[in-house]
Structure formats: C-alpha cells, structure tokens
Amino acid sequence: MGDIMQQVDLKTVFASSKVMQNEPLGNYTNTKTGGPADWLAFPESRAEVAKFVDFSRLHEMPVTVIGNASNLIVRDGGIRGLVLILTQMKTITVTGNTVTADAGAALIDATEVAYQNHLTGFEFAAGIPGSVGGAVFMNAGAYGGEVKDIVSSVDVLTRAGEFVTYPAEEMAFGYRHSLVQTTGDIVVGASFTLVPGEATTIRAKMDDLNARRAAKQPLELPSCGSVFKRPEGYFAGKLITDSELRGYTSGGAQVSTKHAGFIVNVGEATATDYLAVIHHVQETVYAKFGVHLETEVRIIGDN
C-alpha cells in the first residue's frame, strides 16, 4: 500500500478538488493535536465523496472520514491513506416539519434553522460542536435529548460505493452508538422530524442550555468534548473528581479544573499527552472505585 501511496498523486487525479498531502490534522481537530494525513480532501458534494471512495477502493487505499473533528483524538502518527473532511457539504433545507442536512453541516446550524422555522425538538443539540454526520455516527446527546429521538432517516455511502437511505429504526441507535460504527458506511446526510413550536419558547430553551453549558464546561480551551461515556450508575466527572484528578496534567493536556469529564489543551499538547491523561484517569478510577471508564471520544490514527 505504501508503494501505491508514492505512485498515486491525488492532487493530479482530483485536480478540481481541494486535496492536500502530508497535512497535519492538528490544524483541524478541536484539541489542536494530531499527526499528518497522507492525503486530506474536502469534497463538496456526495458525488465527489463517491469518486474519492471508488478511487480509493480501486487502489486499495484506506479512507477515514471525520466530521469537524470535535469529539476526536488523532494519534501523533497521523492517518495513512486518505482522510475526508466533509465540512464543505453543509446545505440545510426544511420541508414541512422535517429538517434535512448534509453530513458536514454544523449541528448548531441545524438547530438554528429549526428555530427559525418554529420547529421544536432539536434544542438539546444547540451547543453540541459536532457535525450532523458525526452526531448521527455516535448518536450524540445532551441534556436529556439524543439524535435518535428526532432523526427520521440517514443517507449513507457504503464502502462498496452505493448510496443507501436507512430509516431511523434500522440505524441500531444506542448510547453513543449507531449502525454505521459497525458497517463503516459514510454518513452523507440525515433528516430530522420535528414538531411545530413557539419561537420564543424554543429560543429560551436553547439559550438556557447554552448558558448551562458555558457555566459548567471549559469552552474557553481546546478540548475533545466529553471524554468518557457515562458508566452505569455513576457519573464520569464525579468519579474523576472523587479520585482527586482535577488538574492532573501530562505534557500540555490537563483534566479540566472546571469539569473533570473534559481534558483540555493548556499549551502545546500532543495527542500522546491526551492519551497519557486518559490512561492515568482510567487506571486511577478503576483502582479507587472498580469502575472502568470507557472512552466516548473516538481515538484513531497511528502511534
């Protein structure tokens, strides 16, 4: 595969697309960390995604899709093959009570469109800094709401190069889980069915949730969002706090002193620093409470 990487120049093959070689992914992740992608591309349409996937399959080149890289750690070795960032695919439309969005659209933008069209149900996501595709991929949720509560269908591109639409009930949604995590299908868009509501009420709820988020979370520093899944019967942040790990630092990565469920970049952190903090937290909490903290953040790439 390495030989193929040398032989194939994606900039030439995809001359009309935005393609970069050996591009540090720390320029795009919310943690500001991550090694280089062999190739990085920003497709602007579903057809363009399909062209990249077909080409990569033909040349046995791995393809990794990342949304806007918010709940993500890319290891310092970077990612081999082709990385697709879909943030140029961001169209959002409304038909009746349904909001339909491309995978690269910001989830926050989708909630604003819902509000502008007096549609309620999307407020829980008003401050989630992910893309629509990423939110569907991990069934993102906050403040009692989850993507699975409102999604009606999901458009994907299979690794075989076929476009398929899954109704929500076929998406196997669970806690921070969906079907596409198992199949490797690439989410290219989704539709959300909402309910007519009163605009002032919708805005008030969005503002309230954003104020609560700002008060509790370290939004002023780079982070990968919520690091750990909620263990049954516990809260990850409380377990970490009770293990006296607030402020624990390795290199430039630190357990947030504001919210122990977050790890923040306090200065020139590497992905290796982040992983060192994660492992130390997991080991300490397990030793103290016998609870294994499972990561919610997606960790990808080479060491």
C-alpha positions in Angstrom: 0.0 0.0 0.0 2.9 2.4 0.8 4.2 1.9 -2.8 0.8 2.8 -4.2 0.8 5.9 -2.0 4.0 7.0 -3.6 2.8 6.3 -7.1 -0.6 8.0 -6.9 -0.8 11.8 -6.8 -4.3 12.6 -5.7 -3.8 16.3 -6.5 -3.4 15.4 -10.1 -6.2 12.8 -10.2 -8.6 15.2 -8.4 -7.4 18.4 -9.9 -10.7 20.2 -9.4 -11.0 19.2 -5.7 -9.3 20.6 -2.6 -6.6 18.0 -1.8 -3.6 18.3 0.5 -0.6 16.0 1.1 1.0 15.2 4.5 -1.3 17.7 6.1 -1.1 17.9 10.0 -4.6 17.1 11.3 -3.9 19.2 14.4 -4.9 22.1 12.1 -8.5 20.8 12.1 -9.1 19.0 15.4 -10.7 20.7 18.3 -7.9 19.6 20.6 -5.3 21.2 18.2 -3.4 17.9 18.2 -2.9 15.1 15.7 -0.4 13.9 13.2 -0.4 14.2 9.4 -2.8 12.6 6.9 -1.1 11.1 3.9 -3.8 12.8 1.9 -6.6 15.1 3.0 -9.5 16.1 0.9 -12.6 18.3 1.3 -15.3 17.0 -1.0 -18.1 19.5 -1.8 -20.8 17.0 -2.8 -22.0 13.4 -2.4 -20.9 12.6 -5.9 -17.4 13.8 -5.1 -17.3 11.7 -1.9 -18.3 8.7 -4.1 -15.4 9.5 -6.6 -12.9 9.5 -3.7 -14.2 6.3 -2.2 -14.3 4.5 -5.6 -10.8 5.6 -6.4 -9.5 4.5 -3.0 -11.2 1.1 -3.3 -9.6 0.6 -6.7 -6.1 1.5 -5.3 -6.6 -0.3 -2.0 -6.1 2.9 -0.2 -7.8 3.2 3.3 -10.3 6.0 3.7 -11.1 7.7 7.0 -14.0 10.2 7.3 -14.0 12.8 10.1 -16.7 15.4 10.7 -15.5 18.6 12.1 -13.2 16.6 14.4 -14.8 17.8 17.7 -15.1 14.5 19.7 -12.0 13.0 18.2 -8.3 12.4 19.0 -6.0 11.7 16.1 -2.8 10.0 17.3 0.5 11.7 16.7 1.5 9.3 13.9 -1.4 10.6 11.8 -3.6 8.6 9.4 -2.5 6.6 6.4 -4.3 6.7 3.1 -7.0 9.3 2.5 -8.8 11.4 5.1 -12.1 13.1 4.1 -13.4 16.1 6.0 -17.0 16.8 4.9 -17.4 20.3 6.3 -17.8 21.7 2.8 -21.1 19.7 2.5 -23.3 21.9 4.7 -26.6 22.5 3.0 -29.7 22.5 5.3 -33.2 22.5 4.0 -36.7 22.4 5.5 -39.8 20.7 4.2 -42.8 20.9 6.5 -41.7 19.7 9.9 -38.5 18.0 8.5 -35.0 19.5 8.6 -32.6 17.8 6.2 -28.9 18.4 6.5 -25.7 17.4 4.7 -23.3 15.5 6.9 -20.8 18.3 7.1 -23.3 20.9 8.3 -22.7 22.0 11.9 -25.2 20.6 14.3 -25.6 24.0 15.9 -26.5 25.5 12.5 -29.2 22.8 12.1 -30.7 23.7 15.4 -30.8 27.4 14.4 -32.6 26.5 11.1 -35.1 24.5 13.2 -35.6 27.5 15.5 -36.0 29.9 12.5 -38.8 27.6 11.2 -40.5 27.4 14.6 -39.7 23.7 14.9 -39.1 22.2 18.4 -37.2 19.0 19.4 -33.7 20.0 18.3 -32.9 22.3 21.2 -30.8 19.8 23.2 -28.2 20.0 20.4 -27.9 23.8 20.4 -24.4 23.8 21.9 -23.0 20.5 20.6 -20.0 21.4 18.5 -20.1 18.5 16.1 -21.2 18.0 12.5 -24.5 16.3 11.6 -22.7 13.3 10.3 -20.6 12.9 13.4 -23.7 13.4 15.6 -25.5 10.6 13.7 -22.4 8.4 13.8 -22.2 8.5 17.6 -25.9 9.2 18.4 -24.8 12.5 20.1 -26.9 13.7 23.0 -27.1 16.3 25.8 -29.5 17.5 28.4 -31.9 14.6 28.1 -32.1 14.5 24.3 -30.3 12.3 21.7 -30.1 12.3 17.9 -32.1 9.0 17.8 -35.1 10.9 19.3 -35.6 13.1 16.2 -33.8 11.5 13.3 -36.1 10.0 10.7 -33.7 8.8 8.0 -30.0 8.7 7.3 -28.3 8.8 3.9 -25.1 6.8 3.6 -22.5 5.9 1.0 -21.4 2.3 1.5 -17.8 1.3 1.2 -18.9 -0.5 -2.0 -19.8 2.8 -3.4 -23.6 2.6 -3.2 -25.9 5.3 -1.8 -28.5 3.9 0.6 -31.1 5.6 2.9 -31.7 3.9 6.2 -34.9 4.6 8.1 -34.1 5.5 11.7 -35.4 2.2 13.1 -32.6 0.4 11.0 -29.8 2.5 12.5 -29.4 0.4 15.6 -29.1 3.5 17.8 -27.9 3.0 21.3 -25.9 5.1 23.9 -23.2 6.8 21.8 -23.7 4.1 19.2 -25.2 3.6 15.7 -25.1 1.0 12.9 -22.5 2.9 10.8 -19.9 2.4 13.5 -20.1 -1.3 12.6 -20.7 -1.2 8.9 -18.2 1.6 8.0 -20.8 3.3 5.9 -20.2 7.0 5.4 -23.0 9.3 6.6 -23.6 11.9 3.8 -26.8 13.4 5.2 -29.8 13.0 7.6 -33.4 14.1 8.0 -34.9 15.1 11.4 -38.6 15.2 12.0 -39.6 17.9 14.5 -42.8 19.4 15.9 -44.2 22.9 15.4 -43.5 25.2 18.3 -43.4 28.7 19.6 -40.2 30.5 18.5 -39.7 32.4 21.8 -40.0 29.2 23.8 -37.6 27.4 21.5 -35.0 30.3 21.7 -35.4 30.5 25.5 -34.6 26.7 25.9 -31.6 27.0 23.5 -30.3 30.0 25.4 -30.8 28.3 28.8 -28.9 25.1 27.7 -26.1 27.1 26.2 -25.8 29.2 29.4 -25.7 26.0 31.5 -23.1 24.5 29.1 -20.9 27.7 29.3 -21.2 27.7 33.1 -20.1 24.1 33.5 -17.8 23.3 30.6 -14.3 24.6 29.8 -15.3 26.1 26.4 -12.5 28.6 26.5 -9.8 26.0 26.0 -9.3 23.4 23.2 -10.7 20.0 24.1 -12.3 16.9 22.6 -15.5 17.4 24.4 -16.8 14.8 26.8 -14.0 12.2 27.0 -15.8 9.2 28.8 -19.1 7.5 28.5 -21.4 7.6 31.5 -20.8 4.4 33.4 -24.0 2.7 34.6 -25.0 4.0 38.0 -22.2 6.7 38.1 -21.1 10.0 36.6 -17.7 10.0 35.0 -16.9 13.6 36.1 -17.8 12.8 39.7 -15.6 9.6 39.8 -12.7 11.6 38.4 -13.2 14.4 40.9 -13.5 11.9 43.8 -10.3 10.4 42.6 -8.7 13.8 43.1 -7.7 14.1 39.5 -9.0 17.5 38.7 -6.0 19.5 37.3 -3.9 16.3 36.7 -1.6 17.2 33.8 0.7 15.3 31.4 2.6 17.5 29.0 0.1 20.0 27.7 -3.0 18.0 28.4 -4.9 18.5 31.7 -8.1 17.2 33.4 -10.2 20.3 33.4 -10.5 22.0 36.8 -13.9 23.3 35.6 -15.4 20.0 34.5 -13.4 16.8 35.3 -15.1 15.0 32.3 -13.1 17.1 29.9 -9.4 17.1 29.1 -8.1 20.5 27.9 -5.1 21.6 25.9 -3.3 24.0 28.3 -0.3 24.6 26.0 1.3 22.7 23.0 -0.3 19.4 24.0 0.2 16.4 21.8 -2.2 13.5 21.2 0.2 11.4 23.2 -0.3 13.8 26.2 -4.1 13.3 25.8 -3.8 9.6 25.8 -1.5 9.6 28.8 -4.0 11.6 30.8 -6.9 9.3 29.6 -5.0 6.1 30.7 -4.0 7.6 34.0 -7.6 8.6 34.7 -8.9 5.1 33.8 -6.3 3.4 35.9 -6.8 5.6 38.9 -10.6 5.5 38.8 -10.5 1.7 38.4 -8.1 1.3 41.3 -10.2 3.5 43.6 -13.8 2.6 42.6 -13.5 -0.6 40.5 -15.2 1.2 37.6 -13.8 1.1 34.1 -14.3 4.4 32.3 -14.9 3.7 28.6 -13.9 6.5 26.2 -16.7 8.3 24.3 -14.2 10.3 22.3 -13.2 8.5 19.1 -9.4 7.7 19.0 -7.9 7.0 15.6 -4.6 7.1 13.7 -1.1 5.6 14.2 1.1 5.9 17.2 
